Amino acid sequence: MRSTLFFIPHDILGIPLFGWGWALGITVVAFVVWCALQMRSGRSLSDIASSSLMWLVAVPLFLIVLPSIEQRWQDGTPIGLPIRGYGVMVLSGMLTGIAITNVRAKRLGISMDTIVGLGIWTMLGGVLGARLFFVIQKWDTFEGQGIDRLVSILKLTEGGLVIYGGIIGGLVAGAYYCYRNKLPFLATGDLIVPGFLIGLSFGRVGCLLHGCCFGGVCTAELPTIQFPSGSLPFQAQVQTGQLLGMHLANSKLPSVVQSIDANSSAEAAGVKVGDELRAIKPVLVEPDKEEGATKPPAMFVELEFDNSTKRVYPEMLPPRSLPVHPSQIYAAIDALLLCLLMWLWQPIPTRDGIVFFSAILIHAVSRFMLELIRSDESGQLGTDLTIAQLISLALGSISVVGLIYLIRRPAKRIWNWS
């Protein structure tokens, strides 16, 4: 796990990099030079003004957005802009997906501009859909009001992208781009599927670095992985009492402590069998300057009982989580193998859309199965099925209907895949 890879420094030579600093100054100079070159080439002022949108977007980005997401020490001293492993892997996956799609498109005689445009639209729609799905699902977890809550919603590099929201958002944006540019939707879907899947594989590696989408505790003789103190799996195991060595009568609190493991954190904190536990509250402790800002935060735990509160200090906790299924690694391998399968199978079907719907169907089945070993989501709509499993069932059903419809149509493909 490596949630934070490194930091872009707050200042260079005593001048802030963001805000009223280097980035804004360089942008202004570059904009003036660009305008001069455009005027020298004979473009009118109205044309220059209409092409200046990207420069105008850079101003609030450097002046407001980036300074607001800089990380600070506990005393308020700025550290810099954190570069998260999750964000780097998601971006790498998107760029790799566009790149391999462009390689495939060249063989079909499709221009790179068309693919780059489609990639950008699909990428933006996917990110927006993935984040919107997460925000709706986790709305109560976002702190603050007004601009503070908006800033926390925009922190994409810290995780919080739901893949099925990304699929839906990407499909909507891609369909609009195809309609606007008169591209055949089903054939284009066949084209972009391997690129999407390789991007998904990169994204799951990002989940591993961030610690999200984790598996449940594994006690069988199977591959396992452990996460450090303060990570999301570690916190989840603390909140169930598993990592503390407590075994409760009910999975929901309040609950009676039925048994305590010998030499466990709960035993060290003075917890007794028969105590009625009201709440388990993990508290993260940000690292100090000597420890380094990229280190996962330490934590202590407050245990609230009927008539007392006990505290489990960081040194009383295990250094790592209990062994869990490496669900992120399984998901990354699954997406990579599916990418290769769709790539090799591409020339074989005789109808456009077969590859597209087949990829969605196979991914829906594999995602449904992977959810069985994950423990980061609970059942929804009064069932034991997670939201991802419910969506998998819906998308799988739609794909089956789509495949039946396509098989009944006359054989025809718009592009020559051979």
N, C-alpha and C positions, 0 to 999 in steps of 0.2 A: 504494500500500500504506500502510495506517495501522493497525497492529495495536493500539496503545494510543491511544485518543481523548483521554483526560484522566484525572486522578486525583481521587478524593474525598479531601480532605486528612486527614492522620492526626489532627490535633487542631484545635479551635476555642477560642480564648482560653486556650490552654494546657491544655485538658482533652481527653483522647482522645475521638474520635468513637465508636469501638467499644471492646470490652472493658468495663472498669468506667468508662464514660464517658457521653457525651450520649445515644446511642441507647438504651442500657439504662435510663438514668434516665427518659427521656421515655416509654419503653414501660411502665415501672412506674407512672408517674403516670397514663398513659392507661388502664391496666388498672384502677387503683383507681377512676377516674371512671366507667369502663364498668360495673364491679361495682355502684357506687352507683346508677347509672341503671337497671340491671337490677332491683335490689332495690326501687327506687322504683316500678317498673312492676308489681310484685307477683310477680315470678318467684321460685321457691323456690331455696334454696341448692344443691340437687342439680341443678336445671336449669342454674343458672349455672356450676356446676363442669363439667357435661358439655359446655358451650359454650366452655370456656376453653382448648381444645387449641391454637388458633392462637397464643394468648398464650404458652403454655408452649414452643412451638416457637421463638418469637422469642428466648427467653433464651439457649439454647446457640448460636443463630445469631450474636447480637451479642457474646456472651461468649467463644466459642471459635472458631467457623468463620471469621468475617470477619477477626478479628485474625491468624489463622494464614495467610491468603492475602494480607495486605497486602504490598506490595513494599518492599524496603529497599535503601539504598545499600550499597556494599561494606563500609563501616565499621559497618554495622548500624543506622544511623539510618533510622527509618521514613519512607517517602515518602507512602504512603497506599494506598487501595484502587484498583487499576487498573480502568478501564472500557474493556473491549476492544471493538474494532469488530466482531469476530465475534459476541460475545455480544449486542451491541446489535441487530445485524441479525437474528439468529435470533429474539430476543424480539419485534422489530418484525414479523417475518414471521408468527409465531404469532398475535399480536394482530390483524394485518390479515386473516389467514385466518379467524379467528373472526368478525370484523366482517362480512366479505362473505358468509360462510355465514349469519349472522343476517339480513342483508338479504334473501337468497334464501328463507330459512325463513319470514319474515313473509308472503311472497306465498303460501305454502302453508298458512298458518294454524298454524304451529308456534311455540310460545312461546319467548321469548328465554332463559328459565331452562333450557329443555331444551338449547338450542344451546350456552349457556355451559357447562353441565355436561358435555356431550359434548366440547366444545372442551378443557376442562381435563383430562378423562380422557385424551383422545387426545394432548394436548400432553405430559402427564406420561409416558404410556406411550411416546410417540415419543422423548422425551429420554432416558428410561431405556434403551430399546432401542438407540438410537444410541450412547450412551456405553458400554453393556455390550459392544456389538459392537466398538467401538474398543479398549476395555480388553483384551478377549480377544485381539484381533489384535495389539496393541502392548504386551503385558504386560511384556516385557523392557525396555521403554523407561522404565517408571516406577521412579524411584529411591526409596531409603529403605525402612524397614521399619515395620510397625505403623501408628501414627497418621500418620507422615510420608507413607507411601505412600497412605493413605486420603485425606489432604488433596490430594495431587497428582492423584488420581483424580477428586476432586470439583471441580477447577478447570475448569469447563465453559466459562468465558468465553475461554479461551486456545485454543479449537479442540478437535478430537478428538470429533466427532460423525459417525458413518458413516450416510449417508442411508438405506441399505437396512436397517440396524438400526432406524432411526427408523420406516420404513414398517412393518416387522414388529411392532415394539412398539406403534405407534399403532393398527394393525389389531386386535391382540389386546385392547388396552385399550378401543378403540371398540366392538368386538364384545361385550365384557362389559357395557359401558354400555347398548348396545342391548338385550341380553338382559334386563338388570335393569329397564329402563324400558319394555320391550315395544315397542321401535321396530323397524320392518322393516329388516333389515340391508342388503339390496341397495339399497333405495330411499334409505336414509340414506347409503350409500356414494356414490350418484350425487350426493347433496346436498353432501357435504363435499369432493368431489374438487377443484373449482376453488379452494377455500380452502387445501387442502393444497398445491396447485401454486404459488399465489402466495407461500405461506410458503417453499417450496423456492427460489423465485426470489430472495427476500430473503436466504436462507441462503447462496446462491452468491455474492452480493455480499459477504457476510461472509467467505467463503473468499478472495475477492480481497483484502480488507483485511488478512486474517491472512497470506496468502501460501501457503496450503495448496491441495491439489488442482490443482497447477500443470501446465502443458503441457510437452511436450518441446521441445527446441531447434528453431527454425524457420529454415530457410535458403531457403525458397521466397518468392515475391513475394506474401505473404499478410499479414494483420494480425498484429502481434506486440506483446509487452509485455515490459518489463525490470523486474527487481526489485532493490532496493538491497542493499548488502553486509550480510551477516548474516541475510538472509531465507532461508526454506526452499529456494526454487529456487536461490539463490546457493550455499548449502551443498551441495546435491545436485550441482551442476555442479563444485564444487571436489572433491568426493569421487570423481568420475569422471575428474578430471584435465582436463576440457574447458576450464574457466575458467582453468586455470593454463597452458594452451597445451601440454600434454603429450598425446601420442598413444601409447597403450599397446597391446601385442601382444594382451592378453586383457582382457575386461571385469572379470574377477575378479582380485584381488591374491592373491599376488605376481605381478608381471608386468614384462616388460622394456619400457623406454622406447624406442619405435621412432623417434619424431621429435619435434622441439620447434619451436614457432612462433617466428619472429624477434620480438624485443622483448617476449616474454611474461614472465609471472611466474616460470615454471619456469626460463627462461634467466637471469633476474636472480638467482635463488637458486643458480645454479651447477649445475643438473641437466644431465647429459650423455646423449646417445644411447647406448644399451647398458646404462645403469644398471638394476639390478633393484630395483624399487620394492616394498617390503614393506607399507607402510601410509600412508594419507593421513588425518591427524587435524586437522580444523578445531577451533579453540578460540575460543569467543566471549568477548569482553571487554565487560563491562557498562559502559555510559556513566558518566562521572563527573558530579558535580553541575553543573559548568559547561556540559556538553553538553545536559543535559535528559534526563529519564527516558523520554520518549516516542520518542526517537530509536532506530532499530534498532541493535543492538549491533554494534561493530566486531569483526573477527576476524583471527587469524593462523593459519597452517597449518604443521603439522609433517609433513615428508616423511621417512619411515624407509626407508633403503636397507640393503643387506647390511652395510656397514662404517661407515655414517655416518648422521647426521640433519641435514637441512637445514630451515631455517625461512623461510617466506614471511611477511614482516611486513605489517601492514595497508596501509601506503603502497605496497607492491609489488603489491597486488591491484587489479583493476579496480573502479571505484565501483559498477558495476551488473552484473547477470547478463547472459549471452548472451540474445538475443531468443528468446522462447518463444511457443508458441501461447497465446492468451488463453482457455484452456479454461473458466475460471470465468465469464467474460463470455458465452461461448457457452452454457454451462449455464443461466445466469440468463435469457437471452433464450429459450432452448428451453422452460424451465418457464413463463415468462410467456405465450408464444404458445400452449402447450398448455392453460394456464388459460383463455385467451380462447376457444379452440376448444371445450373441454368446456362452457363457459358457454353459448355460442351454440347448441351442438348438443343441449343438455339436453332441450328439448321434443320433439325429433324421434323418438327411438326409441320403440317401442311396448311395451318390456319393461323392468322394473326391473333394474339391474345392468349393462346394456349400456354405459352411460357409464363406470361404475366400472371394469369389466374393460378397456374400450378405452383408458382413461387409463393403466392399468398397462402394457398391452401397448405403447403408443406410447412411454411413458417408458422401458421396458426396451430397446426398439430404439435410441432416441436415446442412452441411457446407454452401451449397448454400443459405439456408434459414437464417442462422445466419448472413451471409454477409449483409442481408437486414437491420439489425439494427446496423451494424458497420459503422464507419465513418473515419477509418484510411487509407483507400485505395480509389483511384479514379478509374473511368472506364478506360478500356484498349481497344486497337485496334478499336477505333472509336465507342465504344459501352458504355452503362452505366454499363456493367458487370465488376466486379473486376477480377484481375488475378486469384483469388481463385475460383470465380464462373465459369470462363472459364475452368479451370482445373477440377472442379467438373463435369461439363458437359461432358468433355472428359473421365474422369475416370468412371463416371456413365454409359456412352455409352459402354465403353469397358466391364464393369461388366455385363451389360445386354446381350451383345453378348456372353460373357463367360458362363453365366448361361444357355442361350439357347443351347449352344454347349454341356454343361455337361448333361443337362436334356435329350438330344437325345442319349446320350451314355448309354451302359448297366450299370445297377446298380452294383457298386462294391466299397468297401472301403478297403484299405490296412491294417489299424489298427482296432482293435476291440474296439470301443468307448463305448460300453455298459459295 
